[in-house]
């Protein structure tokens, strides 16, 4: 597979870890989907901080274009969606 840019490839490898990561794959209906994911803690860790209010420990934002190189993601990765899909990391 050829990545659209090295930044997308690097952030894709960070999904599931604390911080920012990229997700690519298919929705439950089989449609292409791409997300920037933000995590406050590592995947599988429990939040042990006692806070008076609930906090969001993971969220993701759907995108259509690569934030770094501007390529249309659905067109660029259409042949690799099954290979890129990691449903266990989605919120």
PyMOL Python script that loads the backbone (N, CA, C, O; Angstrom):
from pymol import cmd

cmd.read_pdbstr("""\
ATOM      1  N   UNK A   1       0.852  -1.178   0.000  1.00  0.00           N
ATOM      2  CA  UNK A   1       0.000   0.000   0.000  1.00  0.00           C
ATOM      3  C   UNK A   1       0.892   1.234   0.000  1.00  0.00           C
ATOM      4  O   UNK A   1       1.944   1.258   0.640  1.00  0.00           O
ATOM      5  N   UNK A   2       0.465   2.231  -0.710  1.00  0.00           N
ATOM      6  CA  UNK A   2       1.167   3.506  -0.734  1.00  0.00           C
ATOM      7  C   UNK A   2       0.353   4.507   0.088  1.00  0.00           C
ATOM      8  O   UNK A   2      -0.815   4.757  -0.208  1.00  0.00           O
ATOM      9  N   UNK A   3       0.981   5.081   1.127  1.00  0.00           N
ATOM     10  CA  UNK A   3       0.318   6.071   1.971  1.00  0.00           C
ATOM     11  C   UNK A   3       0.233   7.397   1.239  1.00  0.00           C
ATOM     12  O   UNK A   3       1.075   7.705   0.396  1.00  0.00           O
ATOM     13  N   UNK A   4      -0.786   8.180   1.563  1.00  0.00           N
ATOM     14  CA  UNK A   4      -0.922   9.494   0.916  1.00  0.00           C
ATOM     15  C   UNK A   4       0.220  10.419   1.320  1.00  0.00           C
ATOM     16  O   UNK A   4       0.649  11.256   0.526  1.00  0.00           O
ATOM     17  N   UNK A   5       0.720  10.275   2.558  1.00  0.00           N
ATOM     18  CA  UNK A   5       1.870  11.056   3.019  1.00  0.00           C
ATOM     19  C   UNK A   5       2.430  10.398   4.277  1.00  0.00           C
ATOM     20  O   UNK A   5       1.754   9.584   4.905  1.00  0.00           O
ATOM     21  N   UNK A   6       3.643  10.741   4.640  1.00  0.00           N
ATOM     22  CA  UNK A   6       4.277  10.126   5.808  1.00  0.00           C
ATOM     23  C   UNK A   6       3.588  10.538   7.108  1.00  0.00           C
ATOM     24  O   UNK A   6       3.591   9.772   8.072  1.00  0.00           O
ATOM     25  N   UNK A   7       3.005  11.722   7.150  1.00  0.00           N
ATOM     26  CA  UNK A   7       2.309  12.160   8.363  1.00  0.00           C
ATOM     27  C   UNK A   7       1.084  11.280   8.623  1.00  0.00           C
ATOM     28  O   UNK A   7       0.865  10.854   9.757  1.00  0.00           O
ATOM     29  N   UNK A   8       0.286  11.001   7.593  1.00  0.00           N
ATOM     30  CA  UNK A   8      -0.885  10.131   7.768  1.00  0.00           C
ATOM     31  C   UNK A   8      -0.440   8.753   8.241  1.00  0.00           C
ATOM     32  O   UNK A   8      -1.036   8.195   9.162  1.00  0.00           O
ATOM     33  N   UNK A   9       0.587   8.203   7.630  1.00  0.00           N
ATOM     34  CA  UNK A   9       1.093   6.891   8.026  1.00  0.00           C
ATOM     35  C   UNK A   9       1.535   6.894   9.492  1.00  0.00           C
ATOM     36  O   UNK A   9       1.226   5.964  10.236  1.00  0.00           O
ATOM     37  N   UNK A  10       2.242   7.917   9.897  1.00  0.00           N
ATOM     38  CA  UNK A  10       2.712   8.006  11.274  1.00  0.00           C
ATOM     39  C   UNK A  10       1.584   8.109  12.273  1.00  0.00           C
ATOM     40  O   UNK A  10       1.609   7.434  13.302  1.00  0.00           O
ATOM     41  N   UNK A  11       0.600   8.936  11.995  1.00  0.00           N
ATOM     42  CA  UNK A  11      -0.530   9.091  12.917  1.00  0.00           C
ATOM     43  C   UNK A  11      -1.442   7.876  12.890  1.00  0.00           C
ATOM     44  O   UNK A  11      -2.084   7.579  13.898  1.00  0.00           O
ATOM     45  N   UNK A  12      -1.523   7.161  11.769  1.00  0.00           N
ATOM     46  CA  UNK A  12      -2.280   5.915  11.705  1.00  0.00           C
ATOM     47  C   UNK A  12      -1.684   4.899  12.686  1.00  0.00           C
ATOM     48  O   UNK A  12      -2.420   4.160  13.339  1.00  0.00           O
ATOM     49  N   UNK A  13      -0.369   4.865  12.787  1.00  0.00           N
ATOM     50  CA  UNK A  13       0.281   3.914  13.699  1.00  0.00           C
ATOM     51  C   UNK A  13       0.069   4.280  15.165  1.00  0.00           C
ATOM     52  O   UNK A  13       0.312   3.453  16.044  1.00  0.00           O
ATOM     53  N   UNK A  14      -0.377   5.498  15.443  1.00  0.00           N
ATOM     54  CA  UNK A  14      -0.592   5.942  16.821  1.00  0.00           C
ATOM     55  C   UNK A  14      -2.006   5.695  17.341  1.00  0.00           C
ATOM     56  O   UNK A  14      -2.254   5.887  18.532  1.00  0.00           O
ATOM     57  N   UNK A  15      -2.922   5.284  16.501  1.00  0.00           N
ATOM     58  CA  UNK A  15      -4.303   5.033  16.949  1.00  0.00           C
ATOM     59  C   UNK A  15      -4.304   3.983  18.052  1.00  0.00           C
ATOM     60  O   UNK A  15      -3.619   2.964  17.958  1.00  0.00           O
ATOM     61  N   UNK A  16      -5.079   4.243  19.092  1.00  0.00           N
ATOM     62  CA  UNK A  16      -5.153   3.343  20.237  1.00  0.00           C
ATOM     63  C   UNK A  16      -4.234   3.750  21.364  1.00  0.00           C
ATOM     64  O   UNK A  16      -4.334   3.224  22.473  1.00  0.00           O
ATOM     65  N   UNK A  17      -3.331   4.690  21.089  1.00  0.00           N
ATOM     66  CA  UNK A  17      -2.417   5.182  22.107  1.00  0.00           C
ATOM     67  C   UNK A  17      -2.874   6.553  22.587  1.00  0.00           C
ATOM     68  O   UNK A  17      -3.660   7.225  21.919  1.00  0.00           O
ATOM     69  N   UNK A  18      -2.386   6.952  23.729  1.00  0.00           N
ATOM     70  CA  UNK A  18      -2.701   8.270  24.278  1.00  0.00           C
ATOM     71  C   UNK A  18      -2.245   9.344  23.298  1.00  0.00           C
ATOM     72  O   UNK A  18      -1.136   9.283  22.767  1.00  0.00           O
ATOM     73  N   UNK A  19      -3.102  10.316  23.066  1.00  0.00           N
ATOM     74  CA  UNK A  19      -2.793  11.400  22.141  1.00  0.00           C
ATOM     75  C   UNK A  19      -3.661  11.324  20.896  1.00  0.00           C
ATOM     76  O   UNK A  19      -4.841  10.981  20.963  1.00  0.00           O
ATOM     77  N   UNK A  20      -3.062  11.648  19.765  1.00  0.00           N
ATOM     78  CA  UNK A  20      -3.782  11.728  18.491  1.00  0.00           C
ATOM     79  C   UNK A  20      -3.434  10.529  17.619  1.00  0.00           C
ATOM     80  O   UNK A  20      -2.284  10.090  17.594  1.00  0.00           O
ATOM     81  N   UNK A  21      -4.412  10.003  16.911  1.00  0.00           N
ATOM     82  CA  UNK A  21      -4.191   8.922  15.959  1.00  0.00           C
ATOM     83  C   UNK A  21      -5.192   9.007  14.826  1.00  0.00           C
ATOM     84  O   UNK A  21      -6.191   9.719  14.932  1.00  0.00           O
ATOM     85  N   UNK A  22      -4.939   8.294  13.749  1.00  0.00           N
ATOM     86  CA  UNK A  22      -5.831   8.251  12.589  1.00  0.00           C
ATOM     87  C   UNK A  22      -6.441   6.858  12.483  1.00  0.00           C
ATOM     88  O   UNK A  22      -5.775   5.852  12.724  1.00  0.00           O
ATOM     89  N   UNK A  23      -7.710   6.821  12.119  1.00  0.00           N
ATOM     90  CA  UNK A  23      -8.396   5.557  11.838  1.00  0.00           C
ATOM     91  C   UNK A  23      -8.954   5.609  10.424  1.00  0.00           C
ATOM     92  O   UNK A  23      -9.424   6.651   9.966  1.00  0.00           O
ATOM     93  N   UNK A  24      -8.898   4.482   9.746  1.00  0.00           N
ATOM     94  CA  UNK A  24      -9.460   4.359   8.403  1.00  0.00           C
ATOM     95  C   UNK A  24     -10.112   2.994   8.302  1.00  0.00           C
ATOM     96  O   UNK A  24      -9.641   2.030   8.906  1.00  0.00           O
ATOM     97  N   UNK A  25     -11.179   2.908   7.553  1.00  0.00           N
ATOM     98  CA  UNK A  25     -11.824   1.617   7.372  1.00  0.00           C
ATOM     99  C   UNK A  25     -13.229   1.747   6.845  1.00  0.00           C
ATOM    100  O   UNK A  25     -13.538   2.659   6.079  1.00  0.00           O
ATOM    101  N   UNK A  26     -14.082   0.824   7.262  1.00  0.00           N
ATOM    102  CA  UNK A  26     -15.466   0.784   6.784  1.00  0.00           C
ATOM    103  C   UNK A  26     -16.426   0.885   7.958  1.00  0.00           C
ATOM    104  O   UNK A  26     -16.162   0.372   9.045  1.00  0.00           O
ATOM    105  N   UNK A  27     -17.541   1.557   7.715  1.00  0.00           N
ATOM    106  CA  UNK A  27     -18.606   1.631   8.716  1.00  0.00           C
ATOM    107  C   UNK A  27     -19.319   0.286   8.779  1.00  0.00           C
ATOM    108  O   UNK A  27     -19.029  -0.609   7.985  1.00  0.00           O
ATOM    109  N   UNK A  28     -20.245   0.140   9.713  1.00  0.00           N
ATOM    110  CA  UNK A  28     -21.009  -1.109   9.814  1.00  0.00           C
ATOM    111  C   UNK A  28     -21.845  -1.358   8.567  1.00  0.00           C
ATOM    112  O   UNK A  28     -22.234  -2.494   8.296  1.00  0.00           O
ATOM    113  N   UNK A  29     -22.127  -0.294   7.801  1.00  0.00           N
ATOM    114  CA  UNK A  29     -22.868  -0.430   6.542  1.00  0.00           C
ATOM    115  C   UNK A  29     -21.937  -0.682   5.357  1.00  0.00           C
ATOM    116  O   UNK A  29     -22.406  -0.874   4.236  1.00  0.00           O
ATOM    117  N   UNK A  30     -20.610  -0.683   5.595  1.00  0.00           N
ATOM    118  CA  UNK A  30     -19.648  -0.927   4.527  1.00  0.00           C
ATOM    119  C   UNK A  30     -19.161   0.323   3.828  1.00  0.00           C
ATOM    120  O   UNK A  30     -18.426   0.234   2.845  1.00  0.00           O
ATOM    121  N   UNK A  31     -19.560   1.500   4.322  1.00  0.00           N
ATOM    122  CA  UNK A  31     -19.122   2.755   3.706  1.00  0.00           C
ATOM    123  C   UNK A  31     -17.740   3.146   4.213  1.00  0.00           C
ATOM    124  O   UNK A  31     -17.415   2.877   5.370  1.00  0.00           O
ATOM    125  N   UNK A  32     -16.916   3.776   3.372  1.00  0.00           N
ATOM    126  CA  UNK A  32     -15.604   4.238   3.822  1.00  0.00           C
ATOM    127  C   UNK A  32     -15.747   5.286   4.921  1.00  0.00           C
ATOM    128  O   UNK A  32     -16.658   6.112   4.889  1.00  0.00           O
ATOM    129  N   UNK A  33     -14.836   5.243   5.894  1.00  0.00           N
ATOM    130  CA  UNK A  33     -14.833   6.253   6.950  1.00  0.00           C
ATOM    131  C   UNK A  33     -13.408   6.493   7.429  1.00  0.00           C
ATOM    132  O   UNK A  33     -12.581   5.582   7.462  1.00  0.00           O
ATOM    133  N   UNK A  34     -13.144   7.734   7.798  1.00  0.00           N
ATOM    134  CA  UNK A  34     -11.828   8.162   8.251  1.00  0.00           C
ATOM    135  C   UNK A  34     -12.022   9.081   9.448  1.00  0.00           C
ATOM    136  O   UNK A  34     -12.898   9.946   9.440  1.00  0.00           O
ATOM    137  N   UNK A  35     -11.201   8.890  10.479  1.00  0.00           N
ATOM    138  CA  UNK A  35     -11.328   9.666  11.701  1.00  0.00           C
ATOM    139  C   UNK A  35      -9.978  10.109  12.224  1.00  0.00           C
ATOM    140  O   UNK A  35      -8.986   9.392  12.098  1.00  0.00           O
ATOM    141  N   UNK A  36      -9.945  11.294  12.812  1.00  0.00           N
ATOM    142  CA  UNK A  36      -8.866  11.685  13.702  1.00  0.00           C
ATOM    143  C   UNK A  36      -9.367  11.327  15.091  1.00  0.00           C
ATOM    144  O   UNK A  36     -10.468  11.717  15.480  1.00  0.00           O
ATOM    145  N   UNK A  37      -8.565  10.592  15.833  1.00  0.00           N
ATOM    146  CA  UNK A  37      -8.980  10.129  17.151  1.00  0.00           C
ATOM    147  C   UNK A  37      -8.102  10.782  18.216  1.00  0.00           C
ATOM    148  O   UNK A  37      -6.891  10.926  18.046  1.00  0.00           O
ATOM    149  N   UNK A  38      -8.742  11.170  19.313  1.00  0.00           N
ATOM    150  CA  UNK A  38      -8.054  11.788  20.436  1.00  0.00           C
ATOM    151  C   UNK A  38      -8.311  10.925  21.672  1.00  0.00           C
ATOM    152  O   UNK A  38      -9.462  10.633  21.996  1.00  0.00           O
ATOM    153  N   UNK A  39      -7.244  10.517  22.364  1.00  0.00           N
ATOM    154  CA  UNK A  39      -7.361   9.681  23.561  1.00  0.00           C
ATOM    155  C   UNK A  39      -6.634  10.333  24.733  1.00  0.00           C
ATOM    156  O   UNK A  39      -5.492  10.772  24.599  1.00  0.00           O
ATOM    157  N   UNK A  40      -7.298  10.390  25.869  1.00  0.00           N
ATOM    158  CA  UNK A  40      -6.690  10.927  27.082  1.00  0.00           C
ATOM    159  C   UNK A  40      -5.827   9.877  27.779  1.00  0.00           C
ATOM    160  O   UNK A  40      -4.884  10.224  28.489  1.00  0.00           O
ATOM    161  N   UNK A  41      -6.146   8.588  27.579  1.00  0.00           N
ATOM    162  CA  UNK A  41      -5.385   7.495  28.192  1.00  0.00           C
ATOM    163  C   UNK A  41      -5.173   6.401  27.154  1.00  0.00           C
ATOM    164  O   UNK A  41      -5.842   6.378  26.121  1.00  0.00           O
ATOM    165  N   UNK A  42      -4.244   5.501  27.431  1.00  0.00           N
ATOM    166  CA  UNK A  42      -3.980   4.380  26.527  1.00  0.00           C
ATOM    167  C   UNK A  42      -5.212   3.479  26.414  1.00  0.00           C
ATOM    168  O   UNK A  42      -5.987   3.362  27.363  1.00  0.00           O
ATOM    169  N   UNK A  43      -5.386   2.853  25.269  1.00  0.00           N
ATOM    170  CA  UNK A  43      -6.474   1.897  25.075  1.00  0.00           C
ATOM    171  C   UNK A  43      -6.336   0.767  26.097  1.00  0.00           C
ATOM    172  O   UNK A  43      -5.260   0.188  26.243  1.00  0.00           O
ATOM    173  N   UNK A  44      -7.412   0.459  26.794  1.00  0.00           N
ATOM    174  CA  UNK A  44      -7.412  -0.613  27.777  1.00  0.00           C
ATOM    175  C   UNK A  44      -7.086  -0.179  29.195  1.00  0.00           C
ATOM    176  O   UNK A  44      -7.321  -0.940  30.134  1.00  0.00           O
ATOM    177  N   UNK A  45      -6.549   1.026  29.380  1.00  0.00           N
ATOM    178  CA  UNK A  45      -6.278   1.526  30.728  1.00  0.00           C
ATOM    179  C   UNK A  45      -7.553   2.084  31.339  1.00  0.00           C
ATOM    180  O   UNK A  45      -8.458   2.522  30.628  1.00  0.00           O
ATOM    181  N   UNK A  46      -7.614   2.062  32.647  1.00  0.00           N
ATOM    182  CA  UNK A  46      -8.758   2.640  33.344  1.00  0.00           C
ATOM    183  C   UNK A  46      -8.393   4.014  33.854  1.00  0.00           C
ATOM    184  O   UNK A  46      -7.251   4.258  34.244  1.00  0.00           O
ATOM    185  N   UNK A  47      -9.354   4.906  33.853  1.00  0.00           N
ATOM    186  CA  UNK A  47      -9.164   6.235  34.404  1.00  0.00           C
ATOM    187  C   UNK A  47      -9.308   6.143  35.915  1.00  0.00           C
ATOM    188  O   UNK A  47     -10.369   5.776  36.421  1.00  0.00           O
ATOM    189  N   UNK A  48      -8.245   6.474  36.632  1.00  0.00           N
ATOM    190  CA  UNK A  48      -8.268   6.322  38.084  1.00  0.00           C
ATOM    191  C   UNK A  48      -8.252   7.659  38.817  1.00  0.00           C
ATOM    192  O   UNK A  48      -8.143   7.692  40.043  1.00  0.00           O
ATOM    193  N   UNK A  49      -8.359   8.738  38.090  1.00  0.00           N
ATOM    194  CA  UNK A  49      -8.357  10.056  38.699  1.00  0.00           C
ATOM    195  C   UNK A  49      -9.755  10.358  39.231  1.00  0.00           C
ATOM    196  O   UNK A  49     -10.739  10.200  38.510  1.00  0.00           O
ATOM    197  N   UNK A  50      -9.846  10.783  40.463  1.00  0.00           N
ATOM    198  CA  UNK A  50     -11.141  11.135  41.029  1.00  0.00           C
ATOM    199  C   UNK A  50     -11.500  12.571  40.685  1.00  0.00           C
ATOM    200  O   UNK A  50     -10.892  13.504  41.208  1.00  0.00           O
ATOM    201  N   UNK A  51     -12.462  12.753  39.826  1.00  0.00           N
ATOM    202  CA  UNK A  51     -12.887  14.085  39.401  1.00  0.00           C
ATOM    203  C   UNK A  51     -14.356  14.290  39.763  1.00  0.00           C
ATOM    204  O   UNK A  51     -15.134  13.337  39.754  1.00  0.00           O
ATOM    205  N   UNK A  52     -14.739  15.525  40.080  1.00  0.00           N
ATOM    206  CA  UNK A  52     -16.130  15.774  40.439  1.00  0.00           C
ATOM    207  C   UNK A  52     -17.096  15.662  39.258  1.00  0.00           C
ATOM    208  O   UNK A  52     -18.290  15.436  39.452  1.00  0.00           O
ATOM    209  N   UNK A  53     -16.588  15.818  38.052  1.00  0.00           N
ATOM    210  CA  UNK A  53     -17.423  15.742  36.849  1.00  0.00           C
ATOM    211  C   UNK A  53     -16.851  14.704  35.891  1.00  0.00           C
ATOM    212  O   UNK A  53     -15.654  14.417  35.913  1.00  0.00           O
ATOM    213  N   UNK A  54     -17.705  14.154  35.064  1.00  0.00           N
ATOM    214  CA  UNK A  54     -17.257  13.199  34.056  1.00  0.00           C
ATOM    215  C   UNK A  54     -16.397  13.904  33.022  1.00  0.00           C
ATOM    216  O   UNK A  54     -16.622  15.072  32.704  1.00  0.00           O
ATOM    217  N   UNK A  55     -15.407  13.186  32.499  1.00  0.00           N
ATOM    218  CA  UNK A  55     -14.594  13.729  31.416  1.00  0.00           C
ATOM    219  C   UNK A  55     -14.634  12.764  30.239  1.00  0.00           C
ATOM    220  O   UNK A  55     -14.861  11.567  30.414  1.00  0.00           O
ATOM    221  N   UNK A  56     -14.417  13.280  29.073  1.00  0.00           N
ATOM    222  CA  UNK A  56     -14.374  12.471  27.866  1.00  0.00           C
ATOM    223  C   UNK A  56     -12.952  11.956  27.698  1.00  0.00           C
ATOM    224  O   UNK A  56     -12.023  12.754  27.575  1.00  0.00           O
ATOM    225  N   UNK A  57     -12.760  10.641  27.690  1.00  0.00           N
ATOM    226  CA  UNK A  57     -11.411  10.099  27.589  1.00  0.00           C
ATOM    227  C   UNK A  57     -11.045   9.690  26.165  1.00  0.00           C
ATOM    228  O   UNK A  57      -9.885   9.385  25.886  1.00  0.00           O
ATOM    229  N   UNK A  58     -12.017   9.682  25.274  1.00  0.00           N
ATOM    230  CA  UNK A  58     -11.757   9.326  23.883  1.00  0.00           C
ATOM    231  C   UNK A  58     -12.839   9.943  23.011  1.00  0.00           C
ATOM    232  O   UNK A  58     -14.026   9.892  23.335  1.00  0.00           O
ATOM    233  N   UNK A  59     -12.413  10.519  21.913  1.00  0.00           N
ATOM    234  CA  UNK A  59     -13.370  11.038  20.931  1.00  0.00           C
ATOM    235  C   UNK A  59     -12.721  10.961  19.555  1.00  0.00           C
ATOM    236  O   UNK A  59     -11.505  10.819  19.433  1.00  0.00           O
ATOM    237  N   UNK A  60     -13.542  11.055  18.536  1.00  0.00           N
ATOM    238  CA  UNK A  60     -13.014  11.047  17.171  1.00  0.00           C
ATOM    239  C   UNK A  60     -13.841  11.957  16.292  1.00  0.00           C
ATOM    240  O   UNK A  60     -15.027  12.183  16.530  1.00  0.00           O
ATOM    241  N   UNK A  61     -13.186  12.468  15.276  1.00  0.00           N
ATOM    242  CA  UNK A  61     -13.784  13.434  14.361  1.00  0.00           C
ATOM    243  C   UNK A  61     -13.653  12.895  12.947  1.00  0.00           C
ATOM    244  O   UNK A  61     -12.546  12.615  12.487  1.00  0.00           O
ATOM    245  N   UNK A  62     -14.787  12.746  12.250  1.00  0.00           N
ATOM    246  CA  UNK A  62     -14.770  12.255  10.879  1.00  0.00           C
ATOM    247  C   UNK A  62     -14.158  13.275   9.930  1.00  0.00           C
ATOM    248  O   UNK A  62     -14.406  14.474  10.057  1.00  0.00           O
ATOM    249  N   UNK A  63     -13.360  12.801   8.979  1.00  0.00           N
ATOM    250  CA  UNK A  63     -12.714  13.683   8.000  1.00  0.00           C
ATOM    251  C   UNK A  63     -12.848  13.073   6.605  1.00  0.00           C
ATOM    252  O   UNK A  63     -13.080  11.872   6.462  1.00  0.00           O
ATOM    253  N   UNK A  64     -12.701  13.904   5.590  1.00  0.00           N
ATOM    254  CA  UNK A  64     -12.735  13.440   4.191  1.00  0.00           C
ATOM    255  C   UNK A  64     -11.407  13.632   3.487  1.00  0.00           C
ATOM    256  O   UNK A  64     -11.098  12.922   2.530  1.00  0.00           O
ATOM    257  N   UNK A  65     -10.612  14.597   3.960  1.00  0.00           N
ATOM    258  CA  UNK A  65      -9.339  14.933   3.320  1.00  0.00           C
ATOM    259  C   UNK A  65      -8.208  14.795   4.331  1.00  0.00           C
ATOM    260  O   UNK A  65      -8.405  15.031   5.524  1.00  0.00           O
ATOM    261  N   UNK A  66      -7.052  14.424   3.867  1.00  0.00           N
ATOM    262  CA  UNK A  66      -5.895  14.312   4.745  1.00  0.00           C
ATOM    263  C   UNK A  66      -5.548  15.710   5.272  1.00  0.00           C
ATOM    264  O   UNK A  66      -5.400  16.644   4.483  1.00  0.00           O
ATOM    265  N   UNK A  67      -5.416  15.862   6.589  1.00  0.00           N
ATOM    266  CA  UNK A  67      -5.101  17.173   7.158  1.00  0.00           C
ATOM    267  C   UNK A  67      -3.699  17.669   6.794  1.00  0.00           C
ATOM    268  O   UNK A  67      -3.422  18.861   6.923  1.00  0.00           O
ATOM    269  N   UNK A  68      -2.812  16.779   6.343  1.00  0.00           N
ATOM    270  CA  UNK A  68      -1.436  17.156   6.066  1.00  0.00           C
ATOM    271  C   UNK A  68      -1.153  17.368   4.586  1.00  0.00           C
ATOM    272  O   UNK A  68      -0.447  18.311   4.228  1.00  0.00           O
ATOM    273  N   UNK A  69      -1.691  16.507   3.712  1.00  0.00           N
ATOM    274  CA  UNK A  69      -1.382  16.659   2.279  1.00  0.00           C
ATOM    275  C   UNK A  69      -2.595  17.065   1.450  1.00  0.00           C
ATOM    276  O   UNK A  69      -2.441  17.453   0.292  1.00  0.00           O
ATOM    277  N   UNK A  70      -3.804  16.984   2.018  1.00  0.00           N
ATOM    278  CA  UNK A  70      -5.008  17.433   1.333  1.00  0.00           C
ATOM    279  C   UNK A  70      -5.660  16.431   0.394  1.00  0.00           C
ATOM    280  O   UNK A  70      -6.672  16.747  -0.232  1.00  0.00           O
ATOM    281  N   UNK A  71      -5.108  15.239   0.281  1.00  0.00           N
ATOM    282  CA  UNK A  71      -5.703  14.256  -0.633  1.00  0.00           C
ATOM    283  C   UNK A  71      -7.064  13.782  -0.124  1.00  0.00           C
ATOM    284  O   UNK A  71      -7.302  13.707   1.081  1.00  0.00           O
ATOM    285  N   UNK A  72      -7.949  13.465  -1.070  1.00  0.00           N
ATOM    286  CA  UNK A  72      -9.252  12.910  -0.705  1.00  0.00           C
ATOM    287  C   UNK A  72      -9.039  11.459  -0.264  1.00  0.00           C
ATOM    288  O   UNK A  72      -8.611  10.617  -1.055  1.00  0.00           O
ATOM    289  N   UNK A  73      -9.338  11.181   0.989  1.00  0.00           N
ATOM    290  CA  UNK A  73      -8.990   9.894   1.584  1.00  0.00           C
ATOM    291  C   UNK A  73      -9.759   8.722   0.988  1.00  0.00           C
ATOM    292  O   UNK A  73      -9.175   7.664   0.754  1.00  0.00           O
ATOM    293  N   UNK A  74     -11.044   8.886   0.739  1.00  0.00           N
ATOM    294  CA  UNK A  74     -11.834   7.788   0.165  1.00  0.00           C
ATOM    295  C   UNK A  74     -11.268   7.361  -1.179  1.00  0.00           C
ATOM    296  O   UNK A  74     -11.170   6.165  -1.455  1.00  0.00           O
ATOM    297  N   UNK A  75     -10.903   8.299  -2.000  1.00  0.00           N
ATOM    298  CA  UNK A  75     -10.354   7.987  -3.322  1.00  0.00           C
ATOM    299  C   UNK A  75      -8.967   7.346  -3.185  1.00  0.00           C
ATOM    300  O   UNK A  75      -8.669   6.371  -3.875  1.00  0.00           O
ATOM    301  N   UNK A  76      -8.127   7.877  -2.312  1.00  0.00           N
ATOM    302  CA  UNK A  76      -6.756   7.394  -2.177  1.00  0.00           C
ATOM    303  C   UNK A  76      -6.699   5.969  -1.606  1.00  0.00           C
ATOM    304  O   UNK A  76      -5.904   5.147  -2.062  1.00  0.00           O
ATOM    305  N   UNK A  77      -7.542   5.682  -0.610  1.00  0.00           N
ATOM    306  CA  UNK A  77      -7.475   4.402   0.103  1.00  0.00           C
ATOM    307  C   UNK A  77      -8.593   3.429  -0.254  1.00  0.00           C
ATOM    308  O   UNK A  77      -8.762   2.433   0.449  1.00  0.00           O
ATOM    309  N   UNK A  78      -9.344   3.664  -1.288  1.00  0.00           N
ATOM    310  CA  UNK A  78     -10.520   2.836  -1.602  1.00  0.00           C
ATOM    311  C   UNK A  78     -10.185   1.357  -1.757  1.00  0.00           C
ATOM    312  O   UNK A  78     -11.015   0.511  -1.423  1.00  0.00           O
ATOM    313  N   UNK A  79      -9.003   1.021  -2.250  1.00  0.00           N
ATOM    314  CA  UNK A  79      -8.645  -0.388  -2.454  1.00  0.00           C
ATOM    315  C   UNK A  79      -8.058  -1.037  -1.196  1.00  0.00           C
ATOM    316  O   UNK A  79      -7.788  -2.238  -1.193  1.00  0.00           O
ATOM    317  N   UNK A  80      -7.859  -0.259  -0.134  1.00  0.00           N
ATOM    318  CA  UNK A  80      -7.186  -0.766   1.069  1.00  0.00           C
ATOM    319  C   UNK A  80      -8.037  -0.673   2.329  1.00  0.00           C
ATOM    320  O   UNK A  80      -7.525  -0.905   3.424  1.00  0.00           O
ATOM    321  N   UNK A  81      -9.318  -0.340   2.209  1.00  0.00           N
ATOM    322  CA  UNK A  81     -10.146  -0.111   3.391  1.00  0.00           C
ATOM    323  C   UNK A  81     -10.233  -1.322   4.303  1.00  0.00           C
ATOM    324  O   UNK A  81     -10.184  -1.168   5.523  1.00  0.00           O
ATOM    325  N   UNK A  82     -10.359  -2.503   3.759  1.00  0.00           N
ATOM    326  CA  UNK A  82     -10.438  -3.709   4.591  1.00  0.00           C
ATOM    327  C   UNK A  82      -9.128  -3.930   5.333  1.00  0.00           C
ATOM    328  O   UNK A  82      -9.128  -4.337   6.495  1.00  0.00           O
ATOM    329  N   UNK A  83      -8.023  -3.664   4.670  1.00  0.00           N
ATOM    330  CA  UNK A  83      -6.703  -3.819   5.277  1.00  0.00           C
ATOM    331  C   UNK A  83      -6.468  -2.798   6.396  1.00  0.00           C
ATOM    332  O   UNK A  83      -5.819  -3.110   7.394  1.00  0.00           O
ATOM    333  N   UNK A  84      -6.992  -1.590   6.231  1.00  0.00           N
ATOM    334  CA  UNK A  84      -6.786  -0.510   7.202  1.00  0.00           C
ATOM    335  C   UNK A  84      -7.758  -0.552   8.374  1.00  0.00           C
ATOM    336  O   UNK A  84      -7.492   0.043   9.419  1.00  0.00           O
ATOM    337  N   UNK A  85      -8.867  -1.239   8.216  1.00  0.00           N
ATOM    338  CA  UNK A  85      -9.930  -1.225   9.218  1.00  0.00           C
ATOM    339  C   UNK A  85      -9.479  -1.855  10.537  1.00  0.00           C
ATOM    340  O   UNK A  85      -8.952  -2.967  10.562  1.00  0.00           O
ATOM    341  N   UNK A  86      -9.698  -1.119  11.634  1.00  0.00           N
ATOM    342  CA  UNK A  86      -9.415  -1.601  12.994  1.00  0.00           C
ATOM    343  C   UNK A  86     -10.602  -1.251  13.882  1.00  0.00           C
ATOM    344  O   UNK A  86     -10.512  -0.337  14.702  1.00  0.00           O
ATOM    345  N   UNK A  87     -11.710  -1.966  13.727  1.00  0.00           N
ATOM    346  CA  UNK A  87     -12.938  -1.605  14.443  1.00  0.00           C
ATOM    347  C   UNK A  87     -12.802  -1.626  15.966  1.00  0.00           C
ATOM    348  O   UNK A  87     -13.554  -0.944  16.662  1.00  0.00           O
ATOM    349  N   UNK A  88     -11.861  -2.391  16.483  1.00  0.00           N
ATOM    350  CA  UNK A  88     -11.673  -2.467  17.932  1.00  0.00           C
ATOM    351  C   UNK A  88     -11.151  -1.147  18.527  1.00  0.00           C
ATOM    352  O   UNK A  88     -11.216  -0.954  19.741  1.00  0.00           O
ATOM    353  N   UNK A  89     -10.644  -0.254  17.696  1.00  0.00           N
ATOM    354  CA  UNK A  89     -10.121   1.024  18.176  1.00  0.00           C
ATOM    355  C   UNK A  89     -11.123   2.164  18.062  1.00  0.00           C
ATOM    356  O   UNK A  89     -10.861   3.265  18.546  1.00  0.00           O
ATOM    357  N   UNK A  90     -12.262   1.918  17.433  1.00  0.00           N
ATOM    358  CA  UNK A  90     -13.266   2.974  17.272  1.00  0.00           C
ATOM    359  C   UNK A  90     -14.016   3.196  18.578  1.00  0.00           C
ATOM    360  O   UNK A  90     -14.113   2.299  19.416  1.00  0.00           O
ATOM    361  N   UNK A  91     -14.548   4.415  18.738  1.00  0.00           N
ATOM    362  CA  UNK A  91     -15.314   4.714  19.942  1.00  0.00           C
ATOM    363  C   UNK A  91     -16.681   4.072  19.867  1.00  0.00           C
ATOM    364  O   UNK A  91     -17.480   4.210  20.794  1.00  0.00           O
TER     365      UNK A  91
END
""", "prot")
cmd.dss("prot")
cmd.show_as("cartoon", "prot")
cmd.util.cbc("prot")
cmd.orient("prot")
